[in-house]
Amino acid sequence: MVAANLTALSIALGVCIMGGFFLMIMFALVSANKPRPSVPGSAVLVVDLWMNISDSPPETNLGDVVDQAVYGPEVPRLSLLEVVDGIERAARDERIEALFLYGSLIPENYGSGIAALREVREAVETFKASGKPVYAYAVDPTMRDYYLMSVADEVILHPFGLLSLNGLASEMIYFGDAFKKYGIGVQTTRVGKYKSAVEMFTGSKMSEPDRLQTTELLNDIWGDILGDVAQGRGLDPVQLRALSDEKGFFTGEMALSADLADRVAYMDEVIGLLEEKVGYDPDLESFRQIGLADYVRIEGFSGGYRYGGNQVAVVYAEGDIVDGEGMRGQVGGDRLARDLRYLRTNPDVAAIVLRVNSPGGSALASEVIQREMREAAEEKPVIVSMGSLAASGGYWISAYGDRIFAEPTTITGSIGVFGLFFNLEGLASEHGITFDGVKTSTYADLYTVSRPKTEQEMALVQQYTDFLYDAFIDKVAEGRDLSDEQVRRIAQGRVWSGTDAVGIGLVDEIGGLGDAIRYAAGQAGVADDYTVTQIPERKNFSQALEEFLQQTGEQAPVVKGRGDLLTQAMKRLEAELAVVRSFNDPKGLYARLPYSLEIR
């Protein structure tokens, strides 16, 4: 009887779960096919910054839909091209009379970086140059928020808000002592005195070469940020730097006194200001407006694949470079190589733009991608656009581009290689676990985690590490038309800002993704008549459903806001562990930035 009741209960629960699942699918289908909003006349384009601006188009899967139904909405996402194109279209749209920025960015993974925000900022400047006003309202703006808002005609702060202009910091996390304590052995190889990525696993603090390069990099980026903010606010950059060093944080009244803001007001007062500007919408009970996401859906960059000739295809390398296909948020070497191969052989594609926003990763996967870049460049223009990060393996895949564009704040270079190997001998021994076995050859168990590698084995790995480093040097020299000596002088694993990279020959020109696209079209001879396509493209709901039925995954719910201290700490730890999970190079050798180089 008990067994029968349990069986009946299990069946009932299964029916409820499946019923709820299909209800969520129906709800998502209805939501996906709801009528498009319309753009009212005399409207304000509202840019709600509570979002993540990714380089690549957001990829939606059914897992996301289920998570949103269960846990609530995730962080909204728009791609860089969608945001820029939407704002620039609005500048020419007679129905749009003003632009309103508000909220606070929620960066995720490699999104909302300073380089991407600079392109958005330039789009806002284009809107402003059209003669239409730009308003910005912030309650508690971060440095990124204010960097974007500072170009507005009128910056308005909440009376009890706090503006952050406190500079940049890079904080590393080190596991060396913890690994020793718990009996986890770490052995490394590397080439390049600045190639500091392994120090995260072997040390307890920054090495002096790493401290030097990171300090100089942050100073370069901070100088560019202050220069842009000073220009937007009509201030002197030197005085602005002194003000940042002296105070760092500004209340509304302090910001007014320092000319960092134009007005202090509550949100209802700002709404009233905009109602006076464009009029009142009784349906919204607010000023006449259209949100950027809705406007992009109606008027802006579609992001979908277009058939026909004269295509400039933008293909994205955003995330850690890994061997194989890769997961969401990663650059799978095989997958990206396949995309490049398809674009190379597609007669409708006139030119290719590779947008790189990656700290690097697997050396083997980087070479797999670079091979297809070289092949494509033999048949059509191949241009590289660097986002916030294009370093180490990210530079490896870029080196053969016909022309490389970067932003001043792009982090690039890091030409170096390292090997990383863990063993569990100490941890296992402490818990009474032992290993034993047989082998046919000296190096048959080279990659075992049951013991440390011998000196002879490590010498062999170091030999291959040196080979990869020399190959990296040769490829950069050939791709950039530099001498071997020139490349070795700027390599050693050192990172450079985009501005410095131009000076040393690693980058050709300062410019954004739009500049790279226009240049590619010109090189292909289609500047007057071309369309832009993106790879990967946005998936519609039916595609996401089909993909979900083939494979499932889990994604943690996202809360709108920065979260409490414990949540922030857990997210940081999860991010570090996600990096470790990306170590899948078959030889254990990587061309990657320092793992936890977090600039904030």
Beta strands, then each sheet from edge to edge (+ up, - down):
strand 1: 43-48
strand 2: 52-54
strand 3: 77-79
strand 4: 96-102
strand 5: 134-138
strand 6: 154-157
strand 7: 162-164
strand 8: 170-171
strand 9: 185-191
strand 10: 249-251
strand 11: 263-264
strand 12: 280-281
strand 13: 286-287
strand 14: 289-291
strand 15: 311-318
strand 16: 320-322
strand 17: 330-332
strand 18: 349-358
strand 19: 360-362
strand 20: 382-391
strand 21: 403-406
strand 22: 411-413
strand 23: 417-423
strand 24: 495-497
strand 25: 509-510
strand 26: 531-535
strand 27: 589-592
strand 28: 598-599
sheet 1: 11+ 6+ 5+ 4+ 1+ 14+
sheet 2: 2+ 3+
sheet 3: 7+ 10-
sheet 4: 8+ 28-
sheet 5: 9+ 23- 27+ 19-
sheet 6: 12+ 13-
sheet 7: 24+ 22- 20- 18- 15- 26-
sheet 8: 16+ 17+
sheet 9: 24+ 22- 20- 21- 25-
end
